[in-house]
Amino acid sequence: MEDGFLNKWLAKIPVGPVTLEIVGVCFVQLDGAGKISRNEVYFDSSPLFSEIAKLKGNKAAGR
């Protein structure tokens, strides 16, 4: 990739009692000085939003 790189990562995100393992990628472009000029992050957010919705539903039911 010209002027940059692709970075695959794993994030462990705690959501209430559950810890999600989410894999994603970053597309990073560097400027002439070798500093980051652009960083785009991509991952499937549906498991994260689903778990957050479950957590919110449990809190609402407990009221």
N, C-alpha and C positions, 0 to 999 in steps of 0.2 A: 504494500500500500504506500503510495507516494505521500510524503510529508506527514506520516502518522502511523497509527497501529490500531489493531482491534484487540481488546482485552476481555477475556471471559472471566467471570467471577462467580462466587457463591456467597450469598448473604444468609445469615441465620438471624431471623427477625422474630423476637418474642411478641406474641399477641395474646394477652391474657395468660392462661395456663399452657398454651401451645407455642412451640417454636417452629416456625416455618423455615424450610431450606429452599431458597429461591436462586435459580441460576439465571444470569443475564450476561449481557455484553455491553462494552463501552467502545464507541468509535471515537478515537482521539486524533485530532489534527494538531500539528506543531507549527509555530511560526519560524521565521528565519533564525531567531535566537535560540530555538529549541524549547520554547515555552509553549504551554497548551494554549491554543487559540480557539479550540472548539472541542466540546466533549458531549456526545450524545449517548444517553443511557437507555437501553432497551431490556425489558423483561416482561414476562406474563404476570400482570398484576391481579388476575382473577382469583388465585388462591388467597392472596392477601386481603382483598376486599371482601371475599366470602367469609373469611375468619373474623374480620372486623364486624361484619353484619351479624354473625352469630353471637359475638360478644355483646353487641349493642342490644340484640333481641333478649338475651338472658338478663341484662340489667333492667330492661323495660318490664319484663315479666316479674321481676322481684319487687317492683314498686307497690 
